[in-house]
Amino acid sequence: MSDSPLYMQIKHFIADNIDTGRWPVGHRITTELELAKQFNVSRMTVNKAIRDLVNEGKLQRTPRLGTFVCQVEEKAESPLLDIRNIAAE
């Protein structure tokens, strides 16, 4: 194991499964309880890793159904956010 926090190790494990295609879009991931047993950590540690991935848009939680891999959407870029050089204009 590495020196990174346990929740980060679990987060990387889940992200690697998604990125390599072992867990494709729509796949229901392993439950928090099963991941907690697998990594010998508390459920709250697993919950933190999953919450981070939900916030990043890689996972989606559905109450009473589970947590699923979702399609990562590309964020649209807006020209309104460009910072222009006033002197050049």
Secondary structure as GFF3:
##gff-version 3
##sequence-region A 1 89
A	DSSP	alpha_helix	6	19	.	.	.	ID=ss1
A	DSSP	alpha_helix	32	39	.	.	.	ID=ss2
A	DSSP	alpha_helix	43	55	.	.	.	ID=ss3
A	DSSP	beta_strand	59	62	.	.	.	ID=ss4
A	DSSP	beta_strand	66	69	.	.	.	ID=ss5
A	DSSP	three_ten_helix	79	81	.	.	.	ID=ss6
###
